[in-house]
Amino acid sequence: METRISGPTVAVSKRVVEPSILNALPHFAPLAIFPLIVCAAMYGGWWLGGPFALLGLTDQLEKNLGTDERNMDPATTRGNQLFLYKLSLWLWGAFWPAALVFSLWQMLASDHLALWEVGLMAAALTFAAQSIFIVGHELIHRRIPWEHRLGEFLLASSSYPHYATEHVYIHHAHACTPLDPGSPPKGLSFWRYLPPELKHNLVGAWRFEKLRLSRRGLPQWHYTNSFWRYGTGIAFWYGLVLWLGGPLALLIYIGLCSMAVLSMKVSNYLQHYGLRRVHISHGRFESVKPWHAWSADYKYTNWMYFNMQRHADHHLANRRYPLMQHHGESASPQLPGRYSQMMNLALYPKKWFETIDPLLDRHRAQFYPEVEDWSPYDSKAFAARPDAFDAIAEIHAKAPRLTAWINRCPELLDRLQDREFADLEQPDGIGPAPQRDASACRERTRQYWMCELSLSEMRAQLDDIPAKNSREAVEAARQWSDGKVFQVSVHAMRESLSPSEAGRALSRVAEASIAFVLAAVEGDSAGRHRSGGRGGVAVAVLGALASGEVIPDEPLDVRFVYDGGSAKRNRALCRRFHKTLRGLSSKNLLLAPVQCGGLPEGQTLEEFAQQLTSPGSAREPIASARCVFASGDGEIGPRVEQALRDALVDGAAL
């Protein structure tokens, strides 16, 4: 599905602020935390209140100082005019490691702080550590090597140096698409967002480093792999903490790092929540625009956190923080409150959704009036299979049942890439009109599913799947069956198959799956018992499956019929058949849970024949049935079929 992009013109505030000493001084405010931390670590007691007093002033200062929409002009500002702005960042980066080491020494080695003072000191460091990722983030975007390395070292102090790779090379490339787990879709809570985001940051960074080295023909463990630096940085900090205070200190330090990472992840979550770059064509997405990040412009927060709120502009250009532009409401969605408020709100999903989702809906209507249905963009299927967007959008528009399937099992979309499916849907490209190609596709599809893919061919496909035992056979048959059911359902959705043709194809899929798993049970049971005489067990299906009219979620109604041989052995085999079919019908797109007429141990052929021909018997008479599998005596199947024919001749079952 191709979407035309007609977003609004990007506009930034025309109010200009000039680089000057007076305008740079407020950005030194974050450094105030360091003397407070040092005094608290040295003296304890009331001095511990200093960092918390600074934190307590935040809300009041934000209210009193208000917002600042002024922008510095990147075109006219020279690099040497930004020295003081850069100096404030460099000093924070230099002071933090020193303050952290000094505080850890006072807490863990000097032995002059009480246990409660150590706890408050750890909380104060956690508060200060929230800026690690802000300062480290700014530095890892710089091309000057020493700045980039300082950023990595700061990130290593919070046990997260791989962020330097993941953020710059993955998040920025794929922001607001499903390829970036750091951009949560609408309806995803922070607590569900967090685990896959943490995993992807590490795994994604490692994969990128491997790819980068492979392009140069180098092994993954080459010394230029950034993970060598990351590991060294983490080893330094953990070794230092272990040396200062032992294992207990290490646990405290891990807790401090965890809280810093949690704070950063909450910030990441709210910066792109629900915002999506629309799909245009050939698997591509529109370029990043200012409306792909939530913005705010509270003056005090910009001073304390180096213009972090101007995140929309950060994705447009790699500028130093004083040059980042504020994009107003006409160009970027605005957060309804201060960053500190929003970060707290994000921890409570219900309140978060109630507050943000209506704003998100208005934002979508404002910037994308041509997109009527956002459900494909918000779906789990799109998050898992972004390359299949066209199919996802088509299914969401036409088939609610299939929509539920692909959002529950996105891997079903992979079955649309199988040659078995793709070749049937591929137009010939030789006709003068699209109608001729569509007609040819429908004819090929009918020919394949009605004639070429027979029951024996399906069994052959299943037999090619290796399975050690009946349990593995059930899993293999369920996956194979689900893929076939999805393919047939998509053909039916596109009207390449009629409902009756789809029913016949699905009936063969069900019958092949049943025969495959029961053959595996028979193989598992070989040698356990020795049957005598003409004994055997047959499996008959009833209802829609027997008449070839199966639809998805059809109840699997079966009867286990035995004749001759050991009754005990036959009943045991029937129970194993029943258990296996119950497993096959569990979480199966085609078959609902198995029914067996209350007879999991089966019934004799005589009882079965009586049930077929006796409407007045205790059990409900069977209107239609068909034998699909026979075990043991080779004549048991024909005898059951003969009983079915006799019932039809008598006419009682009809």
C-alpha positions in Angstrom: 0.0 0.0 0.0 1.6 3.3 -1.0 0.8 6.4 1.0 1.3 9.9 -0.3 3.0 12.2 2.2 1.6 15.7 2.5 2.6 16.8 5.9 2.7 20.5 7.0 5.5 22.8 6.3 8.2 22.6 9.0 8.3 25.8 11.0 10.6 26.9 13.9 10.4 29.8 16.2 11.7 33.0 14.6 12.8 34.3 18.1 16.6 34.3 18.0 19.0 34.0 20.9 22.6 35.0 20.4 25.5 33.0 21.8 26.9 34.9 24.8 28.4 34.4 28.2 25.1 35.4 29.9 23.2 32.9 27.8 25.7 30.2 28.4 25.9 30.5 32.2 22.5 28.8 32.9 23.9 25.6 31.3 26.5 25.4 34.1 23.6 24.9 36.5 23.9 21.0 36.3 27.3 21.3 37.9 25.8 22.5 41.1 25.0 18.8 42.0 28.7 17.9 42.4 29.7 20.1 45.4 26.5 19.0 47.1 27.4 15.3 46.5 31.0 15.8 47.7 29.8 17.6 50.9 27.2 14.9 51.5 29.8 12.1 51.1 32.3 13.9 53.3 30.1 15.0 56.2 26.9 13.0 56.0 24.1 14.1 58.4 22.2 17.2 57.2 24.5 17.6 54.3 22.7 14.7 52.7 19.7 16.9 52.2 21.6 19.1 49.7 21.1 16.9 46.5 17.5 16.3 47.5 16.8 20.0 48.0 18.1 20.7 44.5 15.7 18.0 43.2 12.8 19.4 45.2 13.3 22.9 43.6 12.8 21.5 40.1 9.0 21.7 39.8 8.9 25.2 41.4 11.7 26.6 39.2 10.0 25.1 36.0 6.7 26.8 36.9 8.4 30.1 37.7 10.8 30.3 34.8 8.3 29.1 32.2 9.2 28.1 28.6 11.7 29.4 26.2 11.1 29.0 22.4 14.0 31.1 21.3 16.5 29.4 18.9 20.1 30.0 18.1 20.7 30.4 14.4 22.9 27.5 13.2 23.7 29.3 9.9 25.3 32.3 11.5 26.7 30.9 14.7 30.5 30.1 14.5 32.0 27.1 16.3 34.2 29.3 18.6 31.1 31.1 19.9 30.0 27.8 21.5 33.0 27.2 23.6 31.3 28.0 26.9 28.4 25.8 26.0 30.7 23.0 25.2 32.7 23.6 28.4 29.7 23.1 30.6 29.2 19.7 29.0 32.9 18.7 29.2 33.1 19.7 32.9 30.1 17.6 33.7 31.7 14.7 31.9 34.9 15.2 33.9 33.4 15.8 37.3 31.0 12.8 37.3 33.7 10.1 37.3 35.6 11.9 40.0 32.5 12.5 42.1 31.4 8.9 41.7 34.8 7.5 42.8 35.1 9.9 45.7 31.5 9.1 46.9 32.0 5.4 46.6 35.2 5.7 48.6 33.5 7.6 51.4 30.5 5.2 51.4 32.4 1.9 51.2 36.0 2.3 52.3 36.2 5.3 54.8 33.7 3.7 57.2 32.5 7.1 58.6 28.9 7.0 57.3 26.1 5.1 59.0 24.1 2.5 57.1 21.2 4.9 56.6 23.6 7.6 55.4 25.0 5.1 52.8 21.5 4.4 51.6 20.7 8.2 51.2 24.0 8.7 49.5 23.2 5.9 47.0 19.8 7.6 46.3 21.6 11.0 45.8 24.0 9.4 43.3 21.0 7.8 41.5 19.5 11.2 41.1 22.7 12.7 39.7 23.2 9.7 37.5 20.1 10.6 35.5 22.3 13.0 33.5 24.8 10.4 32.6 22.9 9.4 29.5 22.1 13.0 28.5 25.7 14.1 28.6 27.0 10.8 27.3 24.4 10.9 24.5 25.5 14.4 23.5 29.2 13.3 23.4 28.8 10.1 21.5 27.3 12.1 18.6 30.5 14.0 18.3 33.1 13.1 15.7 36.1 14.4 17.7 37.6 11.1 19.1 38.3 12.3 22.6 34.7 13.5 23.1 33.3 10.3 21.7 35.5 8.2 24.0 34.5 10.4 27.0 30.9 9.7 26.2 31.6 5.9 26.1 33.4 6.1 29.4 30.4 7.9 31.1 28.0 5.3 29.7 30.3 2.5 31.0 29.9 4.0 34.5 26.2 3.1 34.3 27.0 -0.4 32.7 25.5 0.7 29.3 28.4 1.6 26.9 26.9 -0.3 24.0 24.3 2.4 23.8 27.0 4.4 21.9 26.6 1.9 19.0 22.9 1.1 19.2 21.7 4.7 19.5 23.8 6.3 16.8 23.6 3.6 14.2 20.3 1.8 14.8 17.9 4.1 16.6 18.7 7.1 14.4 18.4 5.1 11.2 15.1 3.4 12.1 13.4 5.8 14.6 9.6 5.6 14.5 9.6 2.4 12.5 9.1 -1.2 13.7 12.9 -1.8 13.0 13.6 0.3 16.1 12.2 -1.2 19.4 13.1 2.1 21.0 10.0 3.7 19.3 7.0 2.1 21.0 3.8 1.7 19.0 0.5 3.1 20.4 -0.9 0.9 23.2 2.4 -0.6 24.3 3.0 0.1 28.0 6.4 1.1 29.3 6.7 -2.2 31.3 6.1 -4.3 28.2 8.4 -2.0 26.2 11.3 -2.3 28.5 12.5 -6.0 28.3 12.7 -6.2 24.4 14.3 -2.8 24.3 17.0 -3.8 26.7 17.6 -7.0 24.8 17.7 -5.3 21.4 20.1 -2.6 22.6 22.8 -5.2 23.4 22.0 -7.7 20.6 21.5 -5.0 18.0 24.8 -3.2 18.9 26.7 -6.5 18.7 25.2 -7.4 15.3 26.0 -4.0 13.9 29.7 -4.3 15.0 29.9 -7.7 13.4 28.4 -6.3 10.2 30.7 -3.3 10.2 33.7 -5.6 10.5 32.5 -8.1 8.0 32.2 -5.3 5.4 35.9 -4.7 5.9 36.7 -8.4 5.7 37.7 -8.6 9.4 36.7 -11.2 12.0 34.2 -10.2 14.7 36.8 -10.3 17.5 39.1 -7.8 15.7 40.6 -5.2 18.0 38.6 -2.5 16.3 35.4 -4.0 17.6 33.9 -1.3 19.9 32.9 -4.0 22.4 36.6 -4.3 23.5 36.4 -0.7 24.7 33.0 -1.3 26.2 34.1 -4.3 28.1 37.2 -2.6 29.3 35.2 0.4 30.6 32.7 -1.9 32.5 35.6 -4.0 33.9 37.2 -0.8 35.2 34.1 0.4 37.1 33.1 -3.0 38.4 36.7 -3.8 39.5 36.9 -0.5 41.3 33.7 -1.0 43.2 34.6 -4.5 44.1 38.0 -3.3 45.4 36.4 -0.5 47.4 33.6 -2.5 49.1 33.4 -6.1 48.1 30.4 -8.0 46.8 27.9 -5.9 48.8 29.2 -2.7 47.3 28.9 -4.4 43.9 25.2 -5.1 44.5 24.6 -1.4 45.5 26.4 -0.3 42.4 24.3 -2.5 40.1 21.2 -1.1 41.7 22.5 2.5 41.0 23.2 1.6 37.4 19.8 -0.1 37.0 18.0 3.1 38.2 20.0 5.2 35.8 19.2 2.9 32.9 15.5 2.8 33.9 15.4 6.6 33.9 16.9 6.8 30.4 14.5 4.2 29.1 11.5 6.1 30.4 12.8 9.2 28.6 13.3 7.2 25.4 9.8 5.7 25.7 8.0 9.0 25.9 10.1 10.7 23.2 8.7 8.6 20.3 5.6 7.0 21.8 3.0 6.1 19.1 4.7 8.2 16.4 5.2 6.4 13.1 6.8 7.2 9.8 4.4 6.1 7.2 5.2 3.4 4.7 5.6 4.7 1.1 6.7 2.0 -1.3 9.2 -0.9 -1.8 9.6 -1.4 1.9 10.7 2.2 2.5 9.5 4.7 5.0 9.3 8.5 4.8 12.2 10.4 6.1 12.3 11.7 9.7 10.3 14.9 10.2 9.9 17.1 13.3 6.5 15.5 14.0 8.2 12.2 14.7 9.2 13.1 18.3 7.4 14.7 21.2 8.7 18.1 22.2 8.6 20.4 25.2 10.5 23.6 26.0 10.6 24.3 29.7 13.5 26.6 30.3 14.8 25.1 33.5 14.8 21.5 32.1 16.7 22.7 29.0 19.3 24.3 31.3 19.7 21.3 33.6 19.6 18.6 30.8 21.3 20.4 27.9 18.2 21.0 25.6 17.1 17.4 25.9 13.4 18.4 25.3 14.3 19.5 21.7 14.5 15.9 20.6 12.6 16.5 17.4 15.3 18.6 16.0 18.0 16.2 17.3 16.7 13.7 14.7 16.8 16.2 11.9 20.5 17.3 12.2 23.5 16.4 14.2 23.9 19.7 15.9 25.5 20.6 19.3 22.9 21.0 22.0 22.8 24.9 22.0 22.0 24.9 18.3 19.1 22.5 18.6 15.8 24.2 17.4 12.5 24.2 19.1 9.6 23.2 16.8 6.3 24.5 17.8 2.9 22.9 17.9 2.4 23.4 14.1 5.4 21.2 13.4 5.9 18.8 16.3 3.5 17.2 18.9 3.9 18.8 22.3 4.0 17.0 25.6 1.1 18.1 27.9 3.4 18.6 30.9 7.0 18.9 32.1 9.4 16.1 31.4 9.6 15.1 35.0 5.8 14.8 35.1 5.6 12.8 31.9 8.3 10.4 33.0 6.4 9.7 36.2 3.2 9.3 34.3 4.7 6.8 31.9 5.2 4.4 34.8 1.4 4.1 35.2 0.1 2.7 31.9 -3.6 3.4 32.4 -3.1 7.1 33.2 -0.5 7.4 30.5 -2.8 6.0 27.8 -5.7 8.2 29.0 -3.5 11.3 28.8 -1.4 10.7 25.7 -3.5 8.6 23.3 -6.1 11.4 22.6 -3.3 13.8 21.9 -1.7 11.2 19.6 -4.9 10.7 17.7 -5.2 14.5 17.2 -1.6 14.6 16.1 -2.2 11.9 13.5 -5.2 13.7 12.1 -3.2 16.9 11.9 -0.2 15.6 10.2 -1.6 12.7 8.2 -5.2 13.5 7.2 -4.9 11.0 4.3 -4.2 8.0 6.5 -7.6 6.7 7.6 -6.6 3.5 9.3 -3.6 3.4 11.7 -4.3 -0.1 13.0 -1.7 -1.7 10.6 0.9 0.6 12.0 0.0 -0.1 15.6 -0.3 -3.9 15.1 2.0 -6.5 16.5 2.3 -8.0 13.1 3.9 -4.8 11.7 6.2 -4.6 14.7 7.4 -8.2 13.9 7.3 -8.1 10.1 7.7 -4.5 8.8 8.6 -5.7 5.3 5.1 -7.3 5.0 3.3 -4.0 5.5 1.2 -4.2 2.2 -0.1 -7.6 3.2 -0.8 -6.5 6.8 -2.7 -3.4 5.6 -4.8 -5.5 3.1 -5.6 -8.1 5.8 -6.5 -5.4 8.4 -8.9 -3.9 5.8 -10.6 -7.1 4.7 -10.4 -9.9 7.1 -10.8 -9.5 10.9 -10.2 -13.2 11.6 -6.9 -13.2 9.7 -6.0 -9.9 11.4 -6.3 -11.6 14.8 -4.2 -14.5 13.4 -1.2 -12.4 12.2 -1.2 -10.3 15.3 -1.1 -13.4 17.4 1.4 -15.3 15.2 3.2 -12.8 12.9 5.4 -15.6 11.5 2.3 -16.7 9.4 3.2 -13.8 7.1 6.3 -15.6 6.1 4.1 -18.2 4.4 3.1 -15.6 1.9 6.8 -15.7 0.7 6.7 -19.4 0.0 7.0 -20.2 -3.7 3.9 -22.3 -3.3 1.9 -19.1 -2.6 3.9 -16.4 -4.3 4.0 -18.2 -7.7 0.2 -18.5 -7.7 -0.3 -14.8 -6.9 2.3 -13.5 -9.4 0.7 -11.9 -12.5 1.7 -13.2 -15.8 2.3 -9.7 -17.1 1.3 -10.7 -20.7 -2.3 -9.5 -20.8 -3.5 -6.1 -22.0 -5.6 -5.6 -18.9 -5.2 -6.3 -15.2 -8.4 -8.3 -15.2 -6.8 -11.0 -17.4 -3.8 -11.3 -15.0 -6.2 -11.6 -12.1 -8.2 -14.2 -13.8 -5.1 -16.2 -14.6 -4.0 -16.0 -11.0 -7.4 -17.3 -9.8 -7.3 -20.2 -12.3 -3.8 -21.2 -11.3 -4.8 -21.1 -7.6 -7.9 -23.3 -8.2 -5.9 -25.7 -10.3 -3.2 -26.1 -7.7 -5.4 -26.5 -4.6 -8.2 -28.5 -6.2 -6.1 -30.8 -8.3 -2.3 -30.7 -7.9 -2.1 -30.5 -4.1 -3.9 -33.8 -3.4 -4.2 -35.5 -0.1 -1.3 -37.9 -1.0 0.9 -34.9 -1.9 0.1 -33.2 1.4 1.0 -36.4 3.2 4.3 -36.5 1.2 5.1 -32.9 2.3 4.5 -33.9 6.0 6.5 -37.1 5.7 9.5 -35.0 4.6 9.4 -33.1 7.9 11.7 -34.9 10.4 10.1 -35.8 13.8 11.7 -38.0 16.4 8.4 -38.9 18.1 4.7 -38.1 18.2 5.2 -35.0 20.3 7.5 -33.5 17.7 5.1 -34.7 15.0 2.3 -32.7 16.6 4.3 -29.5 16.6 5.4 -30.1 13.0 1.9 -30.8 11.8 0.5 -27.8 13.6 3.0 -25.4 12.1 2.5 -26.9 8.6 -1.2 -26.9 9.0 -1.4 -23.3 10.2 0.7 -22.2 7.2 -1.5 -24.0 4.8 -4.7 -22.7 6.5 -3.4 -19.1 6.3 -2.5 -19.4 2.6 -5.9 -20.8 1.7 -7.6 -18.1 3.8 -5.7 -15.3 2.0 -6.6 -16.9 -1.4 -10.2 -16.9 -0.2 -10.0 -13.3 1.0 -8.7 -12.3 -2.5 -11.4 -14.4 -4.1 -9.0 -16.7 -5.8 -10.8 -19.6 -4.1 -14.5 -19.8 -3.5 -15.7 -20.7 0.0 -16.6 -24.3 -1.1 -13.2 -24.7 -2.7 -11.4 -23.3 0.4 -13.5 -25.8 2.5 -12.3 -28.8 0.4 -8.7 -27.7 0.5 -8.9 -27.2 4.3 -10.5 -30.6 4.7 -7.5 -32.2 3.0 -5.1 -30.2 5.2 -6.9 -31.4 8.3 -7.0 -35.0 7.2 -3.3 -35.1 6.2 -2.4 -33.6 9.6 -4.5 -36.1 11.5 -3.0 -39.1 9.6 0.5 -37.8 10.0 0.4 -37.5 13.8 -1.5 -40.7 14.3 1.1 -42.6 12.2 3.7 -41.1 14.6 1.7 -42.5 17.6 1.6 -45.8 15.9 5.3 -45.7 15.4 5.9 -44.8 19.1 3.6 -47.7 20.1 5.4 -50.3 17.9 6.9 -53.1 20.1 5.0 -52.1 23.2 2.1 -54.5 22.6 1.7 -57.4 20.2 -1.7 -57.6 18.7 -3.3 -60.9 17.9 -5.7 -62.0 15.2 -7.4 -59.5 13.1 -7.3 -56.7 15.7 -6.9 -53.1 14.7 -8.1 -49.5 15.4 -9.7 -47.1 12.9 -10.2 -43.4 13.3 -13.3 -41.9 11.7 -14.0 -38.2 11.4 -17.5 -36.8 11.6 -19.4 -33.7 10.5 -17.9 -31.0 8.3 -14.5 -32.7 8.0 -16.2 -35.9 6.8 -18.2 -34.0 4.1 -15.2 -31.8 3.0 -16.7 -28.5 4.2 -14.3 -27.5 7.0 -13.9 -23.9 8.0 -11.3 -22.5 10.5 -12.0 -23.3 14.2 -14.1 -26.3 13.1 -14.5 -28.7 16.1 -12.5 -31.9 15.5 -15.1 -34.6 16.0 -13.7 -38.1 15.8 -14.6 -41.7 16.7 -12.1 -44.4 17.6 -13.3 -47.8 16.5 -11.6 -51.1 17.2 -12.3 -54.7 16.2 -10.6 -58.0 17.1 -7.4 -58.5 19.0 -6.8 -57.4 22.6 -9.5 -55.0 23.8 -7.1 -53.7 26.5 -4.4 -53.0 23.9 -6.9 -51.3 21.6 -8.3 -49.1 24.3 -4.8 -48.0 25.3 -4.0 -47.1 21.7 -7.3 -45.2 21.4 -6.4 -43.2 24.5 -3.0 -42.3 23.0 -4.7 -41.3 19.7 -7.1 -39.1 21.7 -4.3 -37.4 23.6 -2.3 -36.7 20.5 -5.3 -35.3 18.6 -6.1 -33.1 21.6 -2.6 -31.7 21.3 -2.9 -31.2 17.6 -6.2 -29.3 18.0 -4.7 -27.0 20.7 -3.9 -23.5 19.5 -4.6 -24.7 15.9 -6.0 -22.3 13.4 -8.1 -24.9 11.7 -9.3 -27.3 14.3 -11.1 -26.5 17.6 -10.5 -28.9 20.6 -11.2 -32.5 19.8 -14.5 -34.2 20.6 -14.9 -37.9 20.7 -18.5 -38.5 21.7 -17.5 -39.1 25.3 -15.5 -42.2 24.2 -11.7 -41.5 24.5 -11.1 -45.2 24.9 -13.0 -45.9 21.6 -15.8 -48.3 20.9 -16.2 -51.6 19.2 -17.1 -51.9 15.5 -20.4 -53.4 16.5 -21.3 -50.4 18.8 -20.2 -48.0 16.1 -22.4 -49.7 13.5 -25.4 -49.7 15.9 -24.9 -46.0 16.6 -24.9 -45.3 12.8 -28.2 -47.1 12.2 -30.2 -46.6 15.4 -31.7 -43.2 15.8 -33.3 -44.3 18.9 -30.2 -45.5 20.7 -28.8 -43.9 23.8 -26.2 -41.9 21.9 -26.9 -39.3 19.2 -26.9 -41.0 15.7 -24.1 -40.1 13.3 -25.2 -38.4 10.1 -21.9 -38.6 8.2 -18.5 -40.1 8.9 -15.4 -41.1 7.0 -12.5 -43.3 8.0 -9.2 -41.3 7.7 -6.7 -43.6 9.5 -6.3 -47.3 10.3 -3.8 -49.0 12.6 -3.0 -52.7 13.0 -5.1 -55.1 11.0 -5.2 -54.0 7.4 -8.9 -54.9 7.1 -10.1 -52.7 9.9 -10.4 -49.7 7.7 -12.5 -51.4 5.0 -14.7 -52.9 7.6 -15.5 -49.5 9.1 -16.1 -48.2 5.6 -18.4 -51.0 4.9 -20.4 -50.2 8.1 -20.7 -46.6 6.9 -22.0 -47.8 3.5 -24.5 -50.2 5.1 -25.8 -47.3 7.2 -26.3 -45.2 4.1 -28.1 -48.1 2.3 -30.4 -48.6 5.3 -31.2 -44.9 5.3 -31.5 -44.7 9.0 -28.6 -42.3 9.4 -30.0 -40.0 6.7 
